[in-house]
Structure formats: structure tokens, C-alpha cells
Amino acid sequence: GVGKTTLAQLVYNDSSIGDYFDLKAWVCVSNEFDVIKITKTILESVTFQYCDIHDLNLLQVKLKEKLSSKKFLLVLDDVWNENYDDWTKLRSPFDAGITGSKIIVTTRNSNVSSIMRTVADHSLQILSDNDSLCMLAHHALERGDFTGHLDLKEIGMEIVKKCGGLPLALST
């Protein structure tokens, strides 16, 4: 609820990002870290074609061919798996990409980020009460403040307290 996926989506969908990378892929991983399934989804994302292969080695050979000499952006969203061996198996084809290729991982679990990272992770923090109130006003009133609606500001503060600084809760 602090905006990990939303931030990754903003980066992934930014028009300048599309110009920088040759290939992009987004995979929602969630609780099931199935290396074959994830590899297949990545392959289908970069080829825009259904893949009927179920053998990990064949999938990785095909993916490696597609990534070879390309700069790619891969988002692995909502990763929970802490198994280093699974990550090692999955990442094998990514070495085929050229310098500048990036993998963004969103997770709530600091152990996952320490296993998967090659650079420092960035932990998103909850919003301050003031920033929360501005966000609420933006979503509820289509502006960044309660000007013209001072009677609603007190109700807004109660909502902010209940949401605990979580952007997802505030926007909902």
C-alpha cells in the first residue's frame, strides 16, 4: 500500500523509458515463484506470442536469444520468494542483455531484496499527515487542498489518520 507497484508502473510506462530500452516485460510474481512460469511469461512479453514450451532449458535458450544484444527492462512485481537458488535459475538468460539493461523488483520483504539485488534497494516510506491530506484532497476534490471546502478538512484528517499514510488506502 505504500506505492511500490504504482511507482514501478510509472517508470515502466514513461514514454522516455520506451525510447531507452529495446524490450520491456512486466511479470506479476506474487506468492508462486515458479521459474518455468515466470520465464515463459517474460518470453511471451518480449515476443508478443504465446509459447507452448514447458521445459525450463528450452525456455531459457529462447529467452536468451531474444534478449541477446538488447537493452531490456524487466519488472518483477510483488516478489515473495527468498530462495536464492530459484533466483539464480531465473536470472540465467538475463546475462545476454547489454549494459544498461535493468530489472526492477517490487517486494515487501527485505530478505527478497537482499537476495536479488545488485544495487542498493530503495524502501518507500509512508506519507506524512500533510502529504496524505494533500493526496486525499487531490483524489476527492481534484485539487491539492481543501480551499473552498474547509468543512471537509476535519473529515479529511480523520480519514488520513485511519489510512496510516498508505497511498493506496488514501486513493481508495
Disulfide bonds with the S-S distance in Angstrom:
none
